[in-house]
Amino acid sequence: ACGLSRGWDQNHGGVFDEVDRRDGGVLMSTKRIWPLLELIKALAVFPNSSAEVSLLGAVDLMLDRYLTDDGRWTERFNADWTPAEQTMPASTAYHISTALAELERVVSKESGEVLSDGARVKPPSDSAP
């Protein structure tokens, strides 16, 4: 929670690229997609109702700001949400996929489905077919 309270942009939302761990000062006010994806994975594993942002809020931010309808993404924004760069590093696709896999695990768990060897399996129903 300490990292989130220091790394979350209280004015515009989003996760800063870099903050000073000692005093919480912002060292890089840009917002790359990677720290947000790490936050999504952390909130999926360790839900925190007292956090500045919820898992759903972080996912909404990813969908609303970073990902585009044509399968692309914006890699980095300035603090005010203007794009900071136009590149799309291939390594980001890995981070997006791992965050989505963690989200699938959480959603499957909450919906009663069980993940078995990577496959989603519905639990048996009480009634016979």
C-alpha positions in Angstrom: 0.0 0.0 0.0 2.9 2.3 0.7 4.2 2.0 -2.9 0.7 2.7 -4.3 0.2 5.7 -2.1 3.5 7.1 -3.3 3.3 6.0 -6.9 -0.3 6.9 -7.7 -0.9 10.3 -9.3 -3.4 11.9 -7.0 -4.2 14.7 -9.5 -4.7 12.9 -12.8 -4.7 9.2 -11.9 -2.3 6.5 -13.1 1.0 5.1 -11.9 4.1 7.2 -12.1 7.1 5.6 -13.7 9.4 6.4 -10.8 9.2 7.7 -7.3 11.8 8.0 -4.5 11.3 5.2 -2.0 12.5 7.4 0.9 10.4 10.5 0.6 7.8 9.6 -2.1 9.0 12.4 -4.4 8.1 11.9 -8.1 11.3 11.2 -10.1 9.6 10.5 -13.4 6.1 11.8 -13.9 5.5 9.9 -17.1 3.2 6.9 -16.9 4.3 3.8 -18.9 1.8 1.0 -19.3 4.2 -1.5 -17.5 3.8 -0.2 -13.9 0.0 -0.2 -14.4 0.1 -3.8 -15.5 2.2 -4.7 -12.5 -0.4 -3.0 -10.3 -3.2 -5.0 -11.9 -1.3 -8.2 -11.2 -0.6 -7.2 -7.6 -4.2 -6.2 -6.9 -5.4 -9.5 -8.4 -3.2 -11.4 -6.1 -3.5 -9.1 -3.0 -6.9 -7.3 -3.1 -6.8 -4.2 -1.0 -10.1 -2.4 -0.3 -8.3 0.6 1.3 -6.1 1.2 -1.8 -6.3 4.4 -3.8 -7.4 2.4 -6.8 -9.3 -0.9 -7.0 -8.5 -3.8 -9.4 -11.5 -2.8 -11.5 -10.4 0.9 -11.5 -6.9 -0.2 -12.7 -8.4 -2.4 -15.4 -10.7 0.4 -16.5 -7.7 2.8 -16.7 -5.8 0.3 -18.9 -8.8 -0.1 -21.2 -9.7 3.6 -21.4 -6.2 5.1 -21.7 -3.7 2.6 -22.9 -5.3 0.0 -25.1 -6.8 0.9 -28.5 -9.6 -0.8 -30.4 -7.2 -1.9 -33.2 -5.0 -4.0 -31.0 -2.4 -1.4 -30.3 -1.4 0.5 -27.2 0.1 3.7 -26.0 3.3 2.9 -24.2 3.8 6.0 -22.2 1.9 9.1 -21.3 2.9 12.4 -19.7 1.4 13.2 -16.3 -1.5 15.0 -17.9 -2.3 12.0 -20.2 -0.9 13.5 -23.4 1.1 10.7 -25.3 4.8 10.8 -24.4 6.0 8.5 -27.1 4.7 6.6 -30.1 6.7 3.3 -29.8 5.2 0.0 -29.0 7.9 -2.3 -27.6 7.3 -6.0 -28.2 8.1 -6.7 -24.5 4.9 -4.9 -23.5 2.8 -7.6 -25.2 4.2 -10.1 -22.7 3.3 -7.8 -19.8 -0.2 -7.3 -21.2 -0.7 -11.0 -21.6 0.5 -11.9 -18.1 -1.9 -9.2 -16.6 -4.8 -10.6 -18.6 -3.9 -14.2 -17.5 -4.0 -13.1 -13.9 -7.3 -11.3 -14.5 -8.7 -14.5 -16.1 -7.6 -16.5 -13.0 -9.4 -14.1 -10.7 -12.6 -13.9 -12.8 -12.7 -17.7 -13.2 -12.2 -18.2 -9.4 -15.0 -15.7 -8.6 -17.4 -17.3 -11.2 -16.9 -20.8 -9.8 -14.8 -22.1 -12.7 -11.6 -23.9 -12.0 -8.4 -23.5 -14.0 -6.9 -26.9 -14.7 -3.7 -27.1 -16.8 -4.5 -23.8 -18.4 -8.0 -24.9 -19.4 -11.2 -23.4 -18.0 -13.4 -26.1 -16.6 -17.0 -25.6 -15.3 -17.6 -27.5 -12.0 -20.0 -30.4 -12.3 -23.7 -29.3 -11.8 -26.0 -31.0 -9.3 -28.4 -32.2 -12.0 -27.7 -35.1 -14.4 -27.7 -34.4 -18.2 
